[in-house]
Amino acid sequence: MRSLVTGGCGFVGRHLIRRLMSLGHDIWTVDDLSTGLHPDRWLQDVTERKEQEWGLEYRAGDRSVTFIHDDLAVALLRQLGRIPNHSGVVFPEFDHIYALASVVGGRTKIDGDPIGVGIDLAIDAIFFLWLARNREKAGKVLYASSSAAYPVNLQKRDGHVALTESMIDFSTGELGQPDMTYGWSKLTGEYLSRLAASRYGISIACVRPFSGYGEDQDLTYPVPAIAFRVARGDDPVTVWGTGEQGRDFVHIEDCITAMLAAIERIHDGSGVNIGTGKLTTFLDVAAKFVELDGRSAAICPTIGRPVGVQSRYCDPTGMESLLGWKPEISIEEGFGRVLEAAHRRVDTLGPQALD
Protein backbone atom coordinates (compact mmCIF):
# COMPACT_ATOMS: atom_id res chain seq x y z
CA MET A 1 0.00 0.00 0.00
CA ARG A 2 1.17 3.52 -0.81
CA SER A 3 -0.51 6.48 0.91
CA LEU A 4 -0.28 10.24 0.51
CA VAL A 5 -0.79 12.27 3.68
CA THR A 6 -0.97 16.02 3.14
CA GLY A 7 0.04 18.01 6.20
CA GLY A 8 1.57 14.83 7.57
CA CYS A 9 3.90 16.56 10.03
CA GLY A 10 1.09 18.09 12.06
CA PHE A 11 -0.41 16.61 15.21
CA VAL A 12 -2.99 14.41 13.44
CA GLY A 13 -0.68 13.63 10.52
CA ARG A 14 2.14 12.29 12.69
CA HIS A 15 -0.18 9.87 14.46
CA LEU A 16 -1.79 8.82 11.18
CA ILE A 17 1.54 8.17 9.46
CA ARG A 18 2.83 6.07 12.33
CA ARG A 19 -0.36 4.00 12.30
CA LEU A 20 -0.29 3.55 8.51
CA MET A 21 3.34 2.44 8.65
CA SER A 22 2.45 -0.14 11.28
CA LEU A 23 -0.18 -1.43 8.85
CA GLY A 24 2.37 -1.82 6.05
CA HIS A 25 1.95 1.42 4.08
CA ASP A 26 4.72 3.32 2.34
CA ILE A 27 4.12 7.03 2.86
CA TRP A 28 4.44 10.21 0.83
CA THR A 29 3.80 13.42 2.73
CA VAL A 30 3.88 17.12 1.84
CA ASP A 31 4.27 19.69 4.60
CA ASP A 32 5.72 23.20 4.74
CA LEU A 33 6.46 22.81 8.50
CA SER A 34 4.72 26.10 9.26
CA THR A 35 3.17 24.38 12.26
CA GLY A 36 4.28 20.76 11.88
CA LEU A 37 7.39 19.10 13.27
CA HIS A 38 10.25 17.95 11.05
CA PRO A 39 10.18 14.14 10.54
CA ASP A 40 13.65 13.90 12.10
CA ARG A 41 11.94 14.73 15.41
CA TRP A 42 9.21 12.09 15.40
CA LEU A 43 9.76 9.43 12.74
CA GLN A 44 10.77 6.23 14.52
CA ASP A 45 13.09 3.32 13.68
CA VAL A 46 14.85 5.17 10.84
CA THR A 47 17.52 3.00 9.23
CA GLU A 48 18.34 5.20 6.22
CA ARG A 49 18.00 8.91 5.49
CA LYS A 50 18.69 10.46 2.07
CA GLU A 51 18.66 14.22 1.52
CA GLN A 52 17.10 15.52 -1.69
CA GLU A 53 16.75 19.07 -2.99
CA TRP A 54 13.01 18.91 -2.37
CA GLY A 55 13.04 17.04 0.94
CA LEU A 56 14.04 13.67 2.39
CA GLU A 57 13.66 9.97 1.77
CA TYR A 58 13.60 7.68 4.79
CA ARG A 59 13.69 3.96 5.38
CA ALA A 60 12.12 2.95 8.67
CA GLY A 61 12.19 -0.79 9.10
CA ASP A 62 10.76 -2.20 5.90
CA ARG A 63 8.74 0.93 5.14
CA SER A 64 9.64 4.06 3.19
CA VAL A 65 8.67 7.68 3.86
CA THR A 66 9.04 10.36 1.19
CA PHE A 67 8.89 13.82 2.76
CA ILE A 68 8.41 16.78 0.41
CA HIS A 69 9.17 20.03 2.23
CA ASP A 70 6.86 22.40 0.40
CA ASP A 71 3.66 24.37 0.58
CA LEU A 72 0.98 21.89 -0.52
CA ALA A 73 -0.76 24.33 -2.86
CA VAL A 74 2.54 25.10 -4.61
CA ALA A 75 3.49 21.42 -4.81
CA LEU A 76 0.15 20.52 -6.38
CA LEU A 77 0.34 23.41 -8.86
CA ARG A 78 3.69 21.94 -9.95
CA GLN A 79 2.05 18.53 -10.40
CA LEU A 80 -0.71 20.18 -12.45
CA GLY A 81 1.84 21.92 -14.69
CA ARG A 82 0.62 25.38 -13.68
CA ILE A 83 4.10 26.40 -12.47
CA PRO A 84 7.50 24.92 -13.36
CA ASN A 85 8.38 21.64 -11.64
CA HIS A 86 12.12 22.18 -11.30
CA SER A 87 12.50 19.43 -8.69
CA GLY A 88 11.29 16.79 -11.14
CA VAL A 89 9.19 15.06 -8.48
CA VAL A 90 6.17 13.31 -10.01
CA PHE A 91 3.53 11.85 -7.72
CA PRO A 92 2.95 8.12 -8.22
CA GLU A 93 -0.36 6.30 -7.87
CA PHE A 94 -1.74 6.15 -4.33
CA ASP A 95 -3.95 3.53 -2.75
CA HIS A 96 -5.07 5.98 -0.05
CA ILE A 97 -4.98 9.79 0.11
CA TYR A 98 -5.52 11.61 3.39
CA ALA A 99 -6.18 15.35 2.99
CA LEU A 100 -5.14 16.87 6.33
CA ALA A 101 -3.24 19.99 5.27
CA SER A 102 -4.70 23.23 6.60
CA VAL A 103 -3.82 26.32 8.57
CA VAL A 104 -5.23 25.62 12.01
CA GLY A 105 -4.41 26.42 15.60
CA GLY A 106 -5.98 27.09 18.94
CA ARG A 107 -8.74 29.57 19.54
CA THR A 108 -6.32 32.50 19.42
CA LYS A 109 -5.44 31.65 15.82
CA ILE A 110 -9.00 30.92 14.67
CA ASP A 111 -10.44 34.11 16.15
CA GLY A 112 -7.38 36.34 15.92
CA ASP A 113 -6.29 35.74 12.31
CA PRO A 114 -9.39 34.71 10.33
CA ILE A 115 -7.97 35.82 6.96
CA GLY A 116 -4.78 33.87 7.63
CA VAL A 117 -6.88 30.80 8.35
CA GLY A 118 -8.98 31.55 5.26
CA ILE A 119 -6.07 30.40 3.06
CA ASP A 120 -7.45 26.92 3.74
CA LEU A 121 -10.05 27.65 1.06
CA ALA A 122 -7.26 27.95 -1.50
CA ILE A 123 -5.42 24.87 -0.22
CA ASP A 124 -8.53 22.73 -0.56
CA ALA A 125 -9.55 24.18 -3.93
CA ILE A 126 -6.15 23.31 -5.43
CA PHE A 127 -6.15 19.88 -3.76
CA PHE A 128 -9.52 18.95 -5.25
CA LEU A 129 -8.51 20.29 -8.68
CA TRP A 130 -5.40 18.09 -8.58
CA LEU A 131 -7.51 15.15 -7.39
CA ALA A 132 -10.07 15.56 -10.18
CA ARG A 133 -7.35 15.86 -12.84
CA ASN A 134 -5.47 12.84 -11.50
CA ARG A 135 -8.29 10.57 -10.42
CA GLU A 136 -6.71 7.63 -12.20
CA LYS A 137 -3.85 7.88 -9.67
CA ALA A 138 -6.16 8.11 -6.65
CA GLY A 139 -7.54 5.17 -4.75
CA LYS A 140 -9.65 5.93 -1.70
CA VAL A 141 -9.61 9.47 -0.27
CA LEU A 142 -10.31 10.88 3.17
CA TYR A 143 -10.97 14.58 3.69
CA ALA A 144 -10.44 15.82 7.24
CA SER A 145 -13.32 18.17 7.92
CA SER A 146 -14.18 19.39 11.42
CA SER A 147 -16.98 19.79 13.93
CA ALA A 148 -16.42 23.52 13.27
CA ALA A 149 -18.44 23.02 10.07
CA TYR A 150 -21.66 22.68 12.08
CA PRO A 151 -23.99 25.70 12.47
CA VAL A 152 -22.97 27.79 15.48
CA ASN A 153 -26.59 28.61 16.32
CA LEU A 154 -26.96 24.99 17.49
CA GLN A 155 -24.11 25.40 19.99
CA LYS A 156 -25.28 28.30 22.16
CA ARG A 157 -25.67 28.38 25.94
CA ASP A 158 -29.44 28.02 25.66
CA GLY A 159 -30.82 25.38 23.35
CA HIS A 160 -27.62 23.59 22.38
CA VAL A 161 -28.05 20.09 20.97
CA ALA A 162 -25.98 17.03 20.21
CA LEU A 163 -24.81 17.53 16.62
CA THR A 164 -25.85 14.90 14.08
CA GLU A 165 -24.50 14.36 10.58
CA SER A 166 -27.84 15.37 9.03
CA MET A 167 -27.46 18.93 10.34
CA ILE A 168 -25.15 19.58 7.38
CA ASP A 169 -27.36 18.97 4.37
CA PHE A 170 -26.26 20.36 1.00
CA SER A 171 -29.50 19.30 -0.70
CA THR A 172 -31.76 21.78 1.10
CA GLY A 173 -29.91 25.00 0.31
CA GLU A 174 -30.34 26.06 3.96
CA LEU A 175 -26.90 25.61 5.50
CA GLY A 176 -26.26 27.28 8.83
CA GLN A 177 -23.26 29.48 9.59
CA PRO A 178 -20.15 27.49 10.60
CA ASP A 179 -17.46 28.58 13.05
CA MET A 180 -15.31 31.39 11.58
CA THR A 181 -13.26 31.01 8.38
CA TYR A 182 -11.94 27.63 9.58
CA GLY A 183 -15.48 26.27 9.68
CA TRP A 184 -16.31 27.83 6.30
CA SER A 185 -13.26 26.18 4.72
CA LYS A 186 -14.22 22.77 6.10
CA LEU A 187 -17.82 23.13 5.00
CA THR A 188 -16.59 24.06 1.51
CA GLY A 189 -14.22 21.09 1.53
CA GLU A 190 -17.15 18.79 2.28
CA TYR A 191 -19.08 20.27 -0.64
CA LEU A 192 -16.11 19.66 -2.94
CA SER A 193 -15.89 16.12 -1.60
CA ARG A 194 -19.48 15.50 -2.64
CA LEU A 195 -18.70 16.82 -6.12
CA ALA A 196 -15.56 14.69 -6.35
CA ALA A 197 -17.63 11.61 -5.62
CA SER A 198 -20.72 12.38 -7.70
CA ARG A 199 -19.14 14.11 -10.72
CA TYR A 200 -15.70 12.47 -10.91
CA GLY A 201 -16.32 8.99 -9.51
CA ILE A 202 -13.78 9.32 -6.67
CA SER A 203 -14.26 7.25 -3.52
CA ILE A 204 -14.09 9.83 -0.73
CA ALA A 205 -15.08 10.05 2.92
CA CYS A 206 -15.29 13.11 5.19
CA VAL A 207 -14.72 12.97 8.93
CA ARG A 208 -15.80 15.59 11.46
CA PRO A 209 -13.57 15.17 14.52
CA PHE A 210 -14.67 16.94 17.64
CA SER A 211 -12.05 18.06 20.19
CA GLY A 212 -9.15 15.74 19.52
CA TYR A 213 -6.32 15.77 22.05
CA GLY A 214 -3.16 13.85 22.82
CA GLU A 215 0.16 13.76 24.59
CA ASP A 216 2.22 15.59 21.95
CA GLN A 217 -0.35 18.22 20.98
CA ASP A 218 0.87 21.81 20.79
CA LEU A 219 0.45 23.93 23.90
CA THR A 220 -1.73 26.40 21.98
CA TYR A 221 -4.56 23.87 22.44
CA PRO A 222 -6.52 23.85 25.70
CA VAL A 223 -6.14 20.26 26.96
CA PRO A 224 -2.31 20.12 26.90
CA ALA A 225 -2.13 23.74 28.11
CA ILE A 226 -4.33 23.07 31.15
CA ALA A 227 -2.39 19.86 31.86
CA PHE A 228 0.86 21.83 31.70
CA ARG A 229 -0.41 24.35 34.27
CA VAL A 230 -1.39 21.51 36.59
CA ALA A 231 1.91 19.68 36.09
CA ARG A 232 3.99 22.74 37.00
CA GLY A 233 2.00 23.12 40.21
CA ASP A 234 -0.23 26.12 39.47
CA ASP A 235 -2.74 27.05 42.17
CA PRO A 236 -5.08 28.40 41.04
CA VAL A 237 -5.23 26.64 37.67
CA THR A 238 -6.52 29.06 35.05
CA VAL A 239 -8.95 28.29 32.22
CA TRP A 240 -10.00 30.66 29.46
CA GLY A 241 -13.37 32.36 29.73
CA THR A 242 -15.74 31.27 32.45
CA GLY A 243 -14.72 27.66 31.92
CA GLU A 244 -18.37 26.72 31.57
CA GLN A 245 -18.02 26.25 27.82
CA GLY A 246 -17.90 22.55 26.93
CA ARG A 247 -16.48 20.24 24.29
CA ASP A 248 -16.55 16.58 23.24
CA PHE A 249 -13.01 15.33 23.90
CA VAL A 250 -11.70 12.33 21.95
CA HIS A 251 -8.17 10.94 22.09
CA ILE A 252 -6.08 11.20 18.92
CA GLU A 253 -5.56 7.43 18.66
CA ASP A 254 -9.33 6.96 18.63
CA CYS A 255 -9.56 9.65 15.95
CA ILE A 256 -7.07 7.74 13.79
CA THR A 257 -8.96 4.47 14.20
CA ALA A 258 -12.17 6.18 13.10
CA MET A 259 -10.47 7.76 10.08
CA LEU A 260 -9.18 4.40 8.89
CA ALA A 261 -12.67 2.93 9.24
CA ALA A 262 -14.27 5.86 7.41
CA ILE A 263 -12.03 5.65 4.34
CA GLU A 264 -13.05 2.01 3.90
CA ARG A 265 -16.77 2.40 4.58
CA ILE A 266 -17.79 5.78 3.12
CA HIS A 267 -17.43 6.45 -0.62
CA ASP A 268 -19.93 9.18 -1.56
CA GLY A 269 -18.23 12.20 0.02
CA SER A 270 -20.55 12.30 3.02
CA GLY A 271 -19.37 13.14 6.51
CA VAL A 272 -19.32 11.25 9.79
CA ASN A 273 -18.73 12.47 13.33
CA ILE A 274 -15.78 11.38 15.45
CA GLY A 275 -16.62 11.94 19.10
CA THR A 276 -17.84 10.44 22.35
CA GLY A 277 -21.17 12.22 22.69
CA LYS A 278 -20.15 13.48 26.14
CA LEU A 279 -20.02 17.21 26.92
CA THR A 280 -17.22 18.19 29.33
CA THR A 281 -16.66 21.76 30.48
CA PHE A 282 -13.20 23.27 30.78
CA LEU A 283 -13.80 23.66 34.51
CA ASP A 284 -14.24 19.88 34.61
CA VAL A 285 -11.13 19.39 32.45
CA ALA A 286 -9.02 21.36 34.92
CA ALA A 287 -10.59 19.60 37.90
CA LYS A 288 -9.91 16.18 36.36
CA PHE A 289 -6.23 17.01 35.80
CA VAL A 290 -5.89 18.27 39.39
CA GLU A 291 -7.51 15.06 40.64
CA LEU A 292 -5.22 12.90 38.48
CA ASP A 293 -2.25 14.86 39.84
CA GLY A 294 -3.21 13.79 43.33
CA ARG A 295 -3.59 17.25 44.83
CA SER A 296 -6.06 20.06 45.34
CA ALA A 297 -6.12 23.44 43.63
CA ALA A 298 -8.59 26.20 42.86
CA ILE A 299 -9.84 26.65 39.28
CA CYS A 300 -9.79 30.27 38.12
CA PRO A 301 -11.63 31.67 35.05
CA THR A 302 -9.77 34.11 32.78
CA ILE A 303 -12.26 36.53 31.31
CA GLY A 304 -11.43 38.27 28.03
CA ARG A 305 -9.69 35.36 26.29
CA PRO A 306 -11.18 33.79 23.11
CA VAL A 307 -13.44 30.85 23.91
CA GLY A 308 -15.47 29.97 20.80
CA VAL A 309 -18.95 28.46 20.99
CA GLN A 310 -20.55 27.51 24.28
CA SER A 311 -21.33 23.80 23.80
CA ARG A 312 -20.06 21.53 21.02
CA TYR A 313 -20.67 17.79 21.24
CA CYS A 314 -21.83 15.07 18.89
CA ASP A 315 -24.56 12.51 18.67
CA PRO A 316 -22.43 9.37 18.11
CA THR A 317 -25.31 7.23 16.82
CA GLY A 318 -24.51 7.72 13.14
CA MET A 319 -20.79 7.16 13.75
CA GLU A 320 -21.42 3.89 15.59
CA SER A 321 -23.75 2.71 12.82
CA LEU A 322 -21.63 3.80 9.83
CA LEU A 323 -18.25 2.78 11.22
CA GLY A 324 -19.27 -0.06 13.52
CA TRP A 325 -17.06 1.54 16.16
CA LYS A 326 -17.02 3.72 19.25
CA PRO A 327 -14.13 5.40 21.12
CA GLU A 328 -12.16 3.09 23.37
CA ILE A 329 -9.94 5.48 25.36
CA SER A 330 -11.78 6.96 28.35
CA ILE A 331 -11.22 10.56 29.39
CA GLU A 332 -9.54 9.30 32.58
CA GLU A 333 -7.04 7.20 30.63
CA GLY A 334 -6.48 9.80 27.93
CA PHE A 335 -6.05 12.70 30.33
CA GLY A 336 -3.75 10.55 32.46
CA ARG A 337 -1.47 10.09 29.45
CA VAL A 338 -1.54 13.81 28.70
CA LEU A 339 -0.69 14.68 32.31
CA GLU A 340 2.31 12.33 32.30
CA ALA A 341 3.50 14.00 29.10
CA ALA A 342 2.92 17.43 30.67
CA HIS A 343 5.22 16.56 33.58
CA ARG A 344 7.91 15.57 31.09
CA ARG A 345 7.39 18.85 29.22
CA VAL A 346 7.78 20.87 32.40
CA ASP A 347 11.06 19.06 33.07
CA THR A 348 12.42 19.55 29.53
CA LEU A 349 10.92 22.91 28.48
CA GLY A 350 10.82 24.59 31.86
CA PRO A 351 7.78 26.00 33.67
CA GLN A 352 7.97 29.27 31.71
CA ALA A 353 7.11 27.53 28.39
CA LEU A 354 3.45 28.52 28.73
CA ASP A 355 3.89 32.05 30.14
C-alpha positions in Angstrom: 0.0 0.0 0.0 1.2 3.5 -0.8 -0.5 6.5 0.9 -0.3 10.2 0.5 -0.8 12.3 3.7 -1.0 16.0 3.1 0.0 18.0 6.2 1.6 14.8 7.6 3.9 16.6 10.0 1.1 18.1 12.1 -0.4 16.6 15.2 -3.0 14.4 13.4 -0.7 13.6 10.5 2.1 12.3 12.7 -0.2 9.9 14.5 -1.8 8.8 11.2 1.5 8.2 9.5 2.8 6.1 12.3 -0.4 4.0 12.3 -0.3 3.6 8.5 3.3 2.4 8.6 2.5 -0.1 11.3 -0.2 -1.4 8.8 2.4 -1.8 6.1 2.0 1.4 4.1 4.7 3.3 2.3 4.1 7.0 2.9 4.4 10.2 0.8 3.8 13.4 2.7 3.9 17.1 1.8 4.3 19.7 4.6 5.7 23.2 4.7 6.5 22.8 8.5 4.7 26.1 9.3 3.2 24.4 12.3 4.3 20.8 11.9 7.4 19.1 13.3 10.2 17.9 11.1 10.2 14.1 10.5 13.6 13.9 12.1 11.9 14.7 15.4 9.2 12.1 15.4 9.8 9.4 12.7 10.8 6.2 14.5 13.1 3.3 13.7 14.8 5.2 10.8 17.5 3.0 9.2 18.3 5.2 6.2 18.0 8.9 5.5 18.7 10.5 2.1 18.7 14.2 1.5 17.1 15.5 -1.7 16.7 19.1 -3.0 13.0 18.9 -2.4 13.0 17.0 0.9 14.0 13.7 2.4 13.7 10.0 1.8 13.6 7.7 4.8 13.7 4.0 5.4 12.1 2.9 8.7 12.2 -0.8 9.1 10.8 -2.2 5.9 8.7 0.9 5.1 9.6 4.1 3.2 8.7 7.7 3.9 9.0 10.4 1.2 8.9 13.8 2.8 8.4 16.8 0.4 9.2 20.0 2.2 6.9 22.4 0.4 3.7 24.4 0.6 1.0 21.9 -0.5 -0.8 24.3 -2.9 2.5 25.1 -4.6 3.5 21.4 -4.8 0.2 20.5 -6.4 0.3 23.4 -8.9 3.7 21.9 -10.0 2.0 18.5 -10.4 -0.7 20.2 -12.4 1.8 21.9 -14.7 0.6 25.4 -13.7 4.1 26.4 -12.5 7.5 24.9 -13.4 8.4 21.6 -11.6 12.1 22.2 -11.3 12.5 19.4 -8.7 11.3 16.8 -11.1 9.2 15.1 -8.5 6.2 13.3 -10.0 3.5 11.9 -7.7 2.9 8.1 -8.2 -0.4 6.3 -7.9 -1.7 6.2 -4.3 -4.0 3.5 -2.8 -5.1 6.0 -0.1 -5.0 9.8 0.1 -5.5 11.6 3.4 -6.2 15.4 3.0 -5.1 16.9 6.3 -3.2 20.0 5.3 -4.7 23.2 6.6 -3.8 26.3 8.6 -5.2 25.6 12.0 -4.4 26.4 15.6 -6.0 27.1 18.9 -8.7 29.6 19.5 -6.3 32.5 19.4 -5.4 31.7 15.8 -9.0 30.9 14.7 -10.4 34.1 16.1 -7.4 36.3 15.9 -6.3 35.7 12.3 -9.4 34.7 10.3 -8.0 35.8 7.0 -4.8 33.9 7.6 -6.9 30.8 8.3 -9.0 31.5 5.3 -6.1 30.4 3.1 -7.5 26.9 3.7 -10.0 27.6 1.1 -7.3 27.9 -1.5 -5.4 24.9 -0.2 -8.5 22.7 -0.6 -9.5 24.2 -3.9 -6.2 23.3 -5.4 -6.1 19.9 -3.8 -9.5 18.9 -5.2 -8.5 20.3 -8.7 -5.4 18.1 -8.6 -7.5 15.2 -7.4 -10.1 15.6 -10.2 -7.3 15.9 -12.8 -5.5 12.8 -11.5 -8.3 10.6 -10.4 -6.7 7.6 -12.2 -3.9 7.9 -9.7 -6.2 8.1 -6.6 -7.5 5.2 -4.7 -9.6 5.9 -1.7 -9.6 9.5 -0.3 -10.3 10.9 3.2 -11.0 14.6 3.7 -10.4 15.8 7.2 -13.3 18.2 7.9 -14.2 19.4 11.4 -17.0 19.8 13.9 -16.4 23.5 13.3 -18.4 23.0 10.1 -21.7 22.7 12.1 -24.0 25.7 12.5 -23.0 27.8 15.5 -26.6 28.6 16.3 -27.0 25.0 17.5 -24.1 25.4 20.0 -25.3 28.3 22.2 -25.7 28.4 25.9 -29.4 28.0 25.7 -30.8 25.4 23.4 -27.6 23.6 22.4 -28.0 20.1 21.0 -26.0 17.0 20.2 -24.8 17.5 16.6 -25.9 14.9 14.1 -24.5 14.4 10.6 -27.8 15.4 9.0 -27.5 18.9 10.3 -25.1 19.6 7.4 -27.4 19.0 4.4 -26.3 20.4 1.0 -29.5 19.3 -0.7 -31.8 21.8 1.1 -29.9 25.0 0.3 -30.3 26.1 4.0 -26.9 25.6 5.5 -26.3 27.3 8.8 -23.3 29.5 9.6 -20.1 27.5 10.6 -17.5 28.6 13.1 -15.3 31.4 11.6 -13.3 31.0 8.4 -11.9 27.6 9.6 -15.5 26.3 9.7 -16.3 27.8 6.3 -13.3 26.2 4.7 -14.2 22.8 6.1 -17.8 23.1 5.0 -16.6 24.1 1.5 -14.2 21.1 1.5 -17.1 18.8 2.3 -19.1 20.3 -0.6 -16.1 19.7 -2.9 -15.9 16.1 -1.6 -19.5 15.5 -2.6 -18.7 16.8 -6.1 -15.6 14.7 -6.3 -17.6 11.6 -5.6 -20.7 12.4 -7.7 -19.1 14.1 -10.7 -15.7 12.5 -10.9 -16.3 9.0 -9.5 -13.8 9.3 -6.7 -14.3 7.2 -3.5 -14.1 9.8 -0.7 -15.1 10.1 2.9 -15.3 13.1 5.2 -14.7 13.0 8.9 -15.8 15.6 11.5 -13.6 15.2 14.5 -14.7 16.9 17.6 -12.1 18.1 20.2 -9.1 15.7 19.5 -6.3 15.8 22.1 -3.2 13.8 22.8 0.2 13.8 24.6 2.2 15.6 21.9 -0.4 18.2 21.0 0.9 21.8 20.8 0.4 23.9 23.9 -1.7 26.4 22.0 -4.6 23.9 22.4 -6.5 23.8 25.7 -6.1 20.3 27.0 -2.3 20.1 26.9 -2.1 23.7 28.1 -4.3 23.1 31.2 -2.4 19.9 31.9 0.9 21.8 31.7 -0.4 24.3 34.3 -1.4 21.5 36.6 1.9 19.7 36.1 4.0 22.7 37.0 2.0 23.1 40.2 -0.2 26.1 39.5 -2.7 27.1 42.2 -5.1 28.4 41.0 -5.2 26.6 37.7 -6.5 29.1 35.0 -9.0 28.3 32.2 -10.0 30.7 29.5 -13.4 32.4 29.7 -15.7 31.3 32.4 -14.7 27.7 31.9 -18.4 26.7 31.6 -18.0 26.2 27.8 -17.9 22.6 26.9 -16.5 20.2 24.3 -16.6 16.6 23.2 -13.0 15.3 23.9 -11.7 12.3 21.9 -8.2 10.9 22.1 -6.1 11.2 18.9 -5.6 7.4 18.7 -9.3 7.0 18.6 -9.6 9.7 15.9 -7.1 7.7 13.8 -9.0 4.5 14.2 -12.2 6.2 13.1 -10.5 7.8 10.1 -9.2 4.4 8.9 -12.7 2.9 9.2 -14.3 5.9 7.4 -12.0 5.7 4.3 -13.0 2.0 3.9 -16.8 2.4 4.6 -17.8 5.8 3.1 -17.4 6.5 -0.6 -19.9 9.2 -1.6 -18.2 12.2 0.0 -20.6 12.3 3.0 -19.4 13.1 6.5 -19.3 11.2 9.8 -18.7 12.5 13.3 -15.8 11.4 15.5 -16.6 11.9 19.1 -17.8 10.4 22.3 -21.2 12.2 22.7 -20.1 13.5 26.1 -20.0 17.2 26.9 -17.2 18.2 29.3 -16.7 21.8 30.5 -13.2 23.3 30.8 -13.8 23.7 34.5 -14.2 19.9 34.6 -11.1 19.4 32.5 -9.0 21.4 34.9 -10.6 19.6 37.9 -9.9 16.2 36.4 -6.2 17.0 35.8 -5.9 18.3 39.4 -7.5 15.1 40.6 -5.2 12.9 38.5 -2.3 14.9 39.8 -3.2 13.8 43.3 -3.6 17.2 44.8 -6.1 20.1 45.3 -6.1 23.4 43.6 -8.6 26.2 42.9 -9.8 26.7 39.3 -9.8 30.3 38.1 -11.6 31.7 35.0 -9.8 34.1 32.8 -12.3 36.5 31.3 -11.4 38.3 28.0 -9.7 35.4 26.3 -11.2 33.8 23.1 -13.4 30.8 23.9 -15.5 30.0 20.8 -18.9 28.5 21.0 -20.5 27.5 24.3 -21.3 23.8 23.8 -20.1 21.5 21.0 -20.7 17.8 21.2 -21.8 15.1 18.9 -24.6 12.5 18.7 -22.4 9.4 18.1 -25.3 7.2 16.8 -24.5 7.7 13.1 -20.8 7.2 13.7 -21.4 3.9 15.6 -23.7 2.7 12.8 -21.6 3.8 9.8 -18.2 2.8 11.2 -19.3 -0.1 13.5 -17.1 1.5 16.2 -17.0 3.7 19.3 -14.1 5.4 21.1 -12.2 3.1 23.4 -9.9 5.5 25.4 -11.8 7.0 28.4 -11.2 10.6 29.4 -9.5 9.3 32.6 -7.0 7.2 30.6 -6.5 9.8 27.9 -6.1 12.7 30.3 -3.7 10.5 32.5 -1.5 10.1 29.4 -1.5 13.8 28.7 -0.7 14.7 32.3 2.3 12.3 32.3 3.5 14.0 29.1 2.9 17.4 30.7 5.2 16.6 33.6 7.9 15.6 31.1 7.4 18.9 29.2 7.8 20.9 32.4 11.1 19.1 33.1 12.4 19.6 29.5 10.9 22.9 28.5 10.8 24.6 31.9 7.8 26.0 33.7 8.0 29.3 31.7 7.1 27.5 28.4 3.5 28.5 28.7 3.9 32.0 30.1 
